[in-house]
Amino acid sequence: MLGDSDGRDICKILKNAPDTRQIPVIIVSATYGLHTAHEKRCGVDDYISKPFDVNELIDRVRKYAP
């Protein structure tokens, strides 16, 4: 929980800022169905639902590593 903001809000800020828009954003959430159109509009590159296997997270991060 992020207080008054959620991951989508932070993702929008990052994707709209020139200095951070190229950084891939992977959201990890306990909310099922994070892949809805609403989440995609924020610019998220990928998502993982909790609970998740740590190897899945590593694979996702490697997918976006240069």
KAQUIMO-V755332 format. One line per field, one symbol per residue. phi: phi as a letter, one per 30 degrees, with the letter a starting at -180 (. if undefined). burial: I if it has 16 or more other ideal C-beta (glycine too) atoms within 10 Angstrom, else O. A space follows every 50 residues. Layout:
phi: ???
burial: ???
//
This chain:
phi: .cidcbedddeedddccedbddddccccbdddidddedddddjedabbcd dbdeddddddddecdd
burial: OOOOOOIIOOIIOIIOOOOOOOOOIIIOIOOOOIOOOOIOOIOIOOIIOO OOOOOOOOOIOOOOOO
//
